[in-house]
Amino acid sequence: MGWTVRRATPDVAPAVRDVARESWHAAYDDVLGRRTVAATIERWYDVTKLRDSIVEARNRNDAVFLVAADEDDGEIVGFAQAGPHREHSTVASLYRLYVHPDRWGEGIGTALLERLEDDLSTEYDRLWLAVLADNDVGVSFYESTGFERVGTQESDLKAGLEEYVYEKQL
């Protein structure tokens, strides 16, 4: 099975939420607990807010919201969102990059990241992100795709939870 990466359209917001739900539970239940993960999904992946984020990214040169869709049935199997860093005008922030856990290891995350980097490279010099230190899948993915760990910070998801901060030249 193959996939295609394309800019997101507002109609895919419910499918993005579904991918987020499955990938968050797979990656974070052991770290945050199932209830915290469910509550976070409710807050961060409201379908109306996702639609607004997709529309906003489509209307800007300095932001992008991508999806990966299965070539056979069009099902959304991954997504990525990035835009301006809140403190540095030459740095983009990777807000979200998730792939359905049933499709991990197929190269979908790498394809999303490469397209995102290409789309942002005319506006920014670097790409920044933070990932939970206990998210072994995420840490391994970012390190394998050329990100360099530049620091740590406390997560706002749960007291005492550490995040690794990464950057990559575009």
C-alpha positions in Angstrom: 0.0 0.0 0.0 1.2 3.5 -0.9 0.3 7.0 0.1 0.4 10.5 -1.2 1.3 13.6 0.8 -0.7 16.8 0.1 -1.9 20.0 1.6 -4.8 19.4 4.0 -8.3 20.6 3.2 -10.9 21.4 5.9 -13.0 18.3 5.1 -10.2 16.0 6.5 -10.3 17.5 10.0 -12.3 14.5 11.5 -9.9 12.0 10.0 -6.9 14.0 11.4 -8.5 13.8 14.8 -8.9 10.0 14.4 -5.2 9.6 13.5 -4.3 11.9 16.4 -6.4 9.8 18.8 -4.9 6.5 17.8 -1.3 7.7 17.6 -1.5 9.6 21.0 -2.9 6.6 22.7 -0.2 4.3 21.2 2.6 6.7 22.1 1.5 8.3 25.3 -0.8 6.1 27.4 2.1 4.5 29.3 3.6 7.9 29.9 0.6 10.2 30.6 -2.2 7.7 31.4 -5.2 7.0 29.2 -7.4 9.6 30.8 -4.9 12.4 30.3 -4.4 11.4 26.7 -8.1 11.4 26.1 -8.5 14.8 27.7 -5.7 16.2 25.7 -7.2 14.9 22.4 -10.5 16.6 23.3 -8.7 19.9 24.0 -6.1 20.0 21.1 -8.0 18.2 18.4 -11.4 19.8 18.3 -12.7 19.3 14.8 -13.7 23.0 14.4 -10.3 24.2 15.6 -8.6 21.8 13.3 -10.6 23.1 10.3 -9.6 26.6 11.3 -5.9 25.6 11.5 -6.1 24.0 8.1 -7.7 27.0 6.5 -5.2 29.4 8.2 -2.3 27.3 6.9 -3.7 27.3 3.4 -3.9 31.1 3.5 -0.3 31.7 4.7 3.1 31.4 3.1 4.8 30.7 6.5 2.6 27.8 7.7 1.7 24.4 6.4 -0.7 21.6 7.3 -0.2 18.4 5.4 -1.9 15.0 5.3 -0.8 11.6 4.0 -3.6 9.7 2.3 -3.7 6.0 1.4 -3.5 5.7 -2.4 -6.0 2.8 -2.5 -8.9 4.3 -0.4 -8.0 7.9 0.3 -8.0 7.2 4.1 -5.9 9.8 6.0 -3.0 7.9 7.6 -0.8 10.8 8.9 -0.5 14.5 9.2 1.9 17.3 10.0 1.5 21.0 10.9 4.1 23.7 11.2 4.3 27.5 11.3 6.0 30.4 12.9 8.0 30.0 16.1 6.7 32.4 18.7 10.1 33.9 19.5 12.3 33.6 16.4 11.3 34.9 13.0 13.7 32.7 11.1 12.6 29.5 12.9 9.6 27.4 12.1 7.9 25.3 14.8 6.8 21.7 14.1 3.5 21.7 16.0 2.3 18.2 15.1 3.5 15.2 13.2 1.6 11.9 13.7 1.1 8.7 11.8 -1.5 6.1 12.5 0.2 3.4 14.6 -0.9 0.7 12.2 1.3 2.4 9.6 4.4 3.2 11.6 7.6 2.1 9.9 6.3 2.6 6.3 8.1 5.9 5.8 5.0 8.1 6.0 6.4 10.3 8.8 9.6 10.8 6.8 7.6 11.7 3.7 5.5 14.2 5.7 8.6 15.7 7.3 10.5 16.1 4.0 7.5 17.8 2.3 7.0 20.1 5.2 10.7 21.0 5.3 10.6 21.7 1.5 7.5 23.8 1.8 9.0 25.9 4.7 12.5 26.3 3.4 11.9 29.5 1.6 10.5 31.2 4.7 12.7 29.8 7.5 16.3 28.8 8.2 15.6 26.1 10.9 12.8 23.8 12.1 12.3 23.5 15.9 10.2 21.0 17.9 9.8 19.6 21.4 9.0 15.9 22.1 8.3 14.1 25.3 11.6 12.6 26.5 9.7 9.3 27.3 8.3 9.1 23.8 10.8 6.6 22.5 9.2 6.3 19.0 9.2 10.1 18.6 12.7 10.7 19.9 14.1 7.9 17.7 12.2 9.3 14.6 13.5 12.8 15.0 17.1 11.8 15.7 17.0 9.5 12.6 15.8 12.3 10.4 18.6 14.7 11.2 17.4 16.7 14.2 19.9 17.7 16.8 18.9 17.8 20.5 19.6 21.4 21.7 18.0 21.4 25.1 15.3 20.2 27.5 12.3 21.8 29.0 9.4 21.0 31.3 6.3 19.9 29.6 3.0 21.6 30.3 1.1 18.3 29.9 2.1 17.0 33.4 4.3 18.3 36.2 7.8 16.9 36.2 7.5 15.6 32.7 10.5 16.5 30.5 10.6 17.3 26.8 13.6 17.2 24.5 14.0 20.3 22.2 15.3 19.6 18.7 16.4 21.8 15.8 17.3 21.1 12.2 18.7 23.4 9.5 16.3 23.7 6.5 
